[in-house]
Amino acid sequence: MLDKPRPSIDKPTVPASDFLGCPVEVGHAVVYPVRRGSKMWMQKANVTQIVQHDRTQPPLLVCLNPAGRKVTIQNLDNCVVVGD
């Protein structure tokens, strides 16, 4: 039996897509919901990396928000691509 090459950790085996089904790539701007207590708002962030730790898990987005903080978006069904 031939060994299949292992996928690179930098390239997810499952393509990342947002709520609308649009592909998410490094460099895209996305918005995602934030909640602090009873306040809710949409926060914008720029995608810096797409990571998939395991073949059984969906990809994660590693982003930088406008304050320069690193944010990991785990539920891609809650984010939407708004720009390149």
C-alpha angles and dihedrals in degrees: 000000000000120000113238116225112257114244116249115256088228092061115055118224090220115055114241114240134173132231092284094047095254115144116254117217136176110281096031121126115233135182123216135177121262128192128194111174108309094340119099129182142152117259125202121220139168118237112238100169141007113212133185111184096187137013090241094056128072119245121273127218119227108201143170117229122210091269089059095249122141112244127186115208110202102170106060091181087075098053132076130198109239103171150350 
